[in-house]
Amino acid sequence: MTALSPDEIRRYARHLSLPEVGQAGQERLRATSVLCIGAGGLGSPAAMYLAAAGIGRLGIAEYDRVELSNLQRQILHSTPDLGRPKSESARDRLQALNPGVEVELHEARLNSQNALEVIRPYDIVIDGTDNFPTRYLVNDACVLLGKPNVYGSILRFEGQASLFAPNLGGPCYRCLFPEPPPPGAVPSCAEGGVLGVLPGV
C-alpha cells in the first residue's frame, strides 16, 4: 500500500489519532471497495459516511430518478437534482465530498442475470434496497460469492440493521427469513411513511 499523502493526512487526522485506526487502518480503508445497492434513504447516509471515511472505491447500484418526495430523507440528493438519475446525483455529491474516492455507477436494475457480475468486484456489499425480491437476490449473490452483506430496512419509526458474513461461516438473510412475506403484507415507505431522520440513525 502506498503511504498517505499530506492532504490525506490532514483530511483523515481524526481517524489517524485513533490508535484503533491509525495510518495502517486508514490505508486499509483506502484499499477497500464497497458496493451500495440503492442510493435512497439507506444508501444515502451510508455512501456519504463511506466516502467521508476514505473508502477507496465505492460502487453505487441505482436505476431510479430523484423525486421531490425523496428529499425528506435521501440526503445525497437536493432540489436541483429533481428528475436526474439518482446514481449521477450520488456520484456528484460523493465526489464533491471526497474527490479521492473512486465512484463507480451501476445504473441497470439488479437482476438474476447481472447480480453476480455487479457484486463480484467489491469487498463488502451494503443492501439499502426497499423490496424483498432484490433483498433476497442480493443475499443469495453474497452467499454464492462469499461477500459480507450489510443489510438495513426502515419503515415508519422503526428500522433493522444486520451484518451477514457468510464468508466467515455465519448465517445469511435467508437463514433468518427463509421466505419473503406475501405480497402486500408489508407496506412500502410510500404506503406506510417513514420518519425523515430514521435512515441516518
C-alpha positions, 0 to 999 in steps of 0.5 A, spaced: 500 500 500 502 506 498 503 511 504 498 517 505 499 523 502 499 530 506 492 532 504 490 525 506 493 526 512 490 532 514 483 530 511 483 523 515 487 526 522 481 524 526 481 517 524 489 517 524 489 519 532 485 513 533 490 508 535 484 503 533 485 506 526 491 509 525 495 510 518 495 502 517 487 502 518 486 508 514 490 505 508 486 499 509 480 503 508 483 506 502 484 499 499 477 497 500 471 497 495 464 497 497 458 496 493 451 500 495 445 497 492 440 503 492 442 510 493 435 512 497 434 513 504 439 507 506 444 508 501 444 515 502 447 516 509 451 510 508 455 512 501 456 519 504 459 516 511 463 511 506 466 516 502 467 521 508 471 515 511 476 514 505 473 508 502 477 507 496 472 505 491 465 505 492 460 502 487 453 505 487 447 500 484 441 505 482 436 505 476 431 510 479 430 518 478 430 523 484 423 525 486 421 531 490 418 526 495 425 523 496 428 529 499 425 528 506 430 523 507 435 521 501 440 526 503 445 525 497 440 528 493 437 536 493 432 540 489 436 541 483 437 534 482 429 533 481 428 528 475 436 526 474 438 519 475 439 518 482 446 514 481 449 521 477 446 525 483 450 520 488 456 520 484 456 528 484 455 529 491 460 523 493 465 526 489 464 533 491 465 530 498 471 526 497 474 527 490 479 521 492 474 516 492 473 512 486 465 512 484 463 507 480 455 507 477 451 501 476 445 504 473 441 497 470 436 494 475 439 488 479 437 482 476 438 474 476 442 475 470 447 481 472 447 480 480 453 476 480 457 480 475 455 487 479 457 484 486 463 480 484 468 486 484 467 489 491 469 487 498 463 488 502 456 489 499 451 494 503 443 492 501 439 499 502 434 496 497 426 497 499 423 490 496 424 483 498 425 480 491 432 484 490 433 483 498 433 476 497 437 476 490 442 480 493 443 475 499 443 469 495 449 473 490 453 474 497 452 467 499 454 464 492 460 469 492 462 469 499 461 477 500 459 480 507 452 483 506 450 489 510 443 489 510 438 495 513 430 496 512 426 502 515 419 503 515 415 508 519 419 509 526 422 503 526 428 500 522 433 493 522 440 493 521 444 486 520 451 484 518 451 477 514 458 474 513 457 468 510 464 468 508 466 467 515 461 461 516 455 465 519 448 465 517 445 469 511 438 473 510 435 467 508 437 463 514 433 468 518 427 469 513 427 463 509 421 466 505 419 473 503 412 475 506 406 475 501 405 480 497 402 486 500 403 484 507 408 489 508 407 496 506 412 500 502 415 507 505 410 510 500 404 506 503 406 506 510 411 513 511 417 513 514 420 518 519 425 523 515 431 522 520 430 514 521 435 512 515 441 516 518 440 513 525 
